[in-house]
Amino acid sequence: MTLFLSDAEVVQLLPMAECIQALEEAFSHAGAGMTENKPRSRIRMPNGFFHFMAAADAEHKVFGYKAYPSFGGAGGSKMIVMLYDFESGALLACLEAGRLGQIRTGAASGLATRYMAREQAATVGIIGSGFQARTQLEAVCAVRKVSQARVYSRRAERREQFAQRMSQQLNVEVLPVESAQACVDGADVVVTITGSREPVMEGAWLAAGAHVNAAGGNHWMRREVDEETVERAELVVVDDLEQAKIECGDLLWPEARGSFRWDQAHELRDVVAGRVRGRPSEESITLFESMGVALEDIAAAQLVYRKAVDQGIGTELPF
């Protein structure tokens, strides 16, 4: 039976806490050598790009891919995930992946925060107030007892709307602030979730012991944190090293200037597997660079698929 699952059904079946758990399992499997992840590839089209990324997880017993165009304008960016059975190769499901991607991107930051932020972390600064920012804050709140969050984005009305919406959704005080520095100052956890080509955060603003999730950049031309942020970070973790070497502008730029070496970066699977300590000390600044990898999509998709089968949700496809 092959199921089609819509964005609305995905949201119904993928609460944040369960998605974080599914990703934790997947990165644990990766740490045991039971997965394979192929970095995102891009084909240039006349009016945009076609993106393709694939992964397999022997322990979750699935493999699959995510594919999507990014043409802008009316064309939009409709994402799909195709999920297959690891043993038989049977097509299990076709999932709309717009909301799945939003949730798993937040969950990846939540997982990194679980391992890398101080246990008593209670304040969050988030730069960016768009679609992806919502699940970033939700995920951090799922793994830490957050008492207050601050949000900054360039448009005052957007950050004010975000603050109101997320305060109600999470039952946490979320305050809009007037500058990126005011957002970051003293925060235990900092999230950048923008599409900026120039750094939106300076390392000088970070308090001792802060953890940073840089989650918005997945192209070498994009940068969210400055060189000082990377230099101050005692631990730098990426979701996939091969993909980071292609896409992570935050690290590619300082690497080219000689202030960062790739052997300083660790992979999230090694942190989850316990080979690398997620927090060297209470005073350490830590940095997670999230590119968004196919293994995360497949982990979330298999959870959605199994719950859909159990609950009789989805539309059976005629093949």
N, C-alpha and C positions, 0 to 999 in steps of 0.2 A: 504494500500500500504506500503510495506516494502522497504526501499531504502538501497542500498549499496553505501557508499561514500568513495572514495579513499583518500590517503594522499594529492594528488594534489588538489582534490576538496575541502578538508577540508581547506587547505591553502588559496584557492581562496575565501572561504566563511567566514573566521575567521580572520579579521584584528585585530591587537592588541587592539586598543581602544574599539572595540565592545566586545572583550573577557573580558577586564577589567570590562566593564559595566555589562556583564552577570554574572561575579563572584560577583560583588558588590550586584546585585539583589539577588543572591543565599545566600550570607552571611547575607543579610538583612532578607530574609525569615527564615534563621536559627535563627537569633536573635529573631524572632517572634514565634519560636517553630513550624515552618511549614516544617521542613526537618528532615531527619534521615541520619546519615552517619555511615557506618560500616568500622572500620579500616582495613587496608591491612592485609591479612593473607598469609602465605607462606607455601607451601608444598615442602619439600626437595625431589629432584629427583636424580637419579644416577649421572647426570652431571650438576646439577644446581638446580633452584627453579621454582616453579609455583606460581604466585602471583595473588590474587583475592581481589577486593574491590568493594563495592556497596553503593548506596545512593538513596534517594528519595526526591523529592521537590514537595510538594503539590501545591505551588503557580505557579511554572513552569509547573505543571501537567505532570511530567515525573518521572520515576525511571529507574534504570539500573545498569550496572556493567562494570568494566574494568578488563580484564584478560590478562596475558602475561607470557611467560616463560623467564627466564634469564639463558641461558646455555653457553653463550660465544661462541667464535670460529665461525664456519660457521653457527651454529644454530641461532645466532642472538637473537633478542628479539621482535618478531612481536606482537604488541599490538592491541587489538580490544576493542571497546566499543559497548555494546548492549543497545539500548535505547527503553523504553517501555512507553505506554500511562498509566497515573496514574489511570484513571477511568476504562478503559476496560481491561487493561493488554495486549493490542495488541502490537506486536513488530513493532516499528516505523522504526528503522534503525540499520544497522550494519556499524560501522565506523572504518576504519583504524585509529589508535590512536597514531602513532609515532609523527607526527607533531602536532596533537591536544594536546598531552601531553607536547610537547616542548612549545607551545604557552600558554597553560593555566598555566604552571609552571612560566613562565615569568609574566603572568598577575597577578598571586597571589602576587608576589613581587611588581608589579606595584600598586596593590590595597593597600597593606600594606604601601608602600611609600606615596601614596596619603594621608593616614590618619596619618602617623607617622613621616614623614620627615618634616623639616622646609619648610615653603612655599617658601622661597627664596633659597632653596637648588639648587646649580648650578654645583657642581663638584661631579664626581662619581669615585670611585675606585673599580675595579672588579678583583677579584682573580679567575682565571680560564678562559680559552679561547676556550673551546670546543663547541659542538653542543648546549648545553643548555645555554651557556653564551650569545649567540646572542640575544635571546628573553628577557633575564634578562635586558640587557642594553636598548633594544628597549622599554621595559615596563616602566623603570624608566624615559626615555626620553618622554614617552607619558603622564606622569603626572607632570613633572617638566621641567622648562626651563633650560636644561643642556647646559652649555657653553663648558665644557671640561670633558673628561673621561680619566682615566688611566687604563691600563690592565697589569697584571702580570701573567705569568705562567712559569713553569720550562723550557720549550723549547723556546728559543728566536725566532725561525722561526714561531712558532705557535702564539705567542703573536703579532709578527709583521704582520702576515697575518690577524689576527683578527682586529688589529687596522686599517689596510688599508681597509678591507671590511666594517667595521662598520662606519668608517668615511664617506665613500661614501654612504652607505645606509641611515644613519641618518642625514647627513650633520652637524655632530658635530666633533670637534677635538678629536680624540682618540689617545692617546700616549702610546706606549709600554714602560715599565719601567723595571729596572734591579732587583728590589726586591719587596717583598710583602709590606715591610714597606714604601717604596717610593710610592707604589700604594695607601696605606691607609692614609698616612700623610696629614692632612688638608682636607680630603674629607668630603663632606656633607652627601653623601650616599655611603655606602660600601656594596658590594655584594661578597659573597663567593659562588662559584658554582663549587665544586670539588668533587672527590670521596675519599678524604683523610681520613686516619685513625688517623692522628695526626693533631692538630691545625695548620692552615696555616696563622692565624691572631692572633695578640696579642692585648688585650684590652688596653695596655699602649700606643699603637699607635693612638688611637682614639682621635679626637678633640672633645671638648665640643660641644654638639648639634648634633653630628653625629647620623645617623640612619643606622642600619646594617640589611641587608637581608641575613640570612644564609640559603641557598637554596639547597645545594648539598647533605646533609646527611639525609638519611632516614633509617638508621640502627643503632642499639645501639653501634656497633663497629666503626662507623664513627664519626669523630670530625673535625670541621672546625674552631671553635673559642675557645679560651682558657678560663679558669675559670675566669680570670680577666675581660674578656668581659662581662660575665654573671653578675659578681658582680658589675660592673660599670653601667650596664643598669638599669635605673630607671623604665623602663617599658619593660617587656618581654611578647611577644604575640606569640601564636602558632595558626596554622590553625585548629587543633582539639586536645583537651587536652587528650582524651583517646588514640589517636594514638601516640601523643608525648610521653606519658608514656611508650610506647612500643618501639619506634623507635629513639627518639631524643637523640643521644649520647652527643650532646653539653650540654644538661640539665641533663641527667641521671648521668653523671660522677660527676658534682659538687653536685648534690642531694645526691649521695652516700657518698660524703665527708663532707656533712653538711653545705656547703656554699650556697646552694639554696634549697628552698622548693617549692613544686608544687603549694601551695596556692599563691605563688608570680606570677604565670603565668596566663595570661588572654587569652581568645579565640578571634580570629579575628571577629567573629560574634558580640561579645559584643562591640568591637570598632566601627564596622560599624553601629550597632544599637544605638550608642551614650551612652551606659551605662558606657563605659570606655573611658577616654580621650586618644586619640592617641599620644598626645605630652604633657607631664606634664608641661614642660617649654621650653623656647628657648635653654637653656643650657643642657637639659636632653639628655643623650644617650639612644636610644631606640633600641630594638632588636626584629626582627621577625624571628621565626624559622619555616621554611616551610617544612613540611613533604610531601606535595602533597596528597590531599585527594580526594576521589571519588566524593564528592559533586562538586568539581571544574570540573572534567571530565564531569559529567552529565550536568552541567550548560553550558559548552562550546558545548557539543554535541547537546543539544536541540536548541541552537541558530543556529548551522550549519544545523540541520535538517529542521527547519522552513524556513530558507533562501533557502535551496535546493528545497523544495516544491514550494515556491513562484517563483523561477527562473527556474524551470524545470531541475535541475541538479541532477545527480546520476543515478544509474542503478536499475531498479525495480527487486526485487528478487521474485522467483516463490513460495513464501509462506507468 
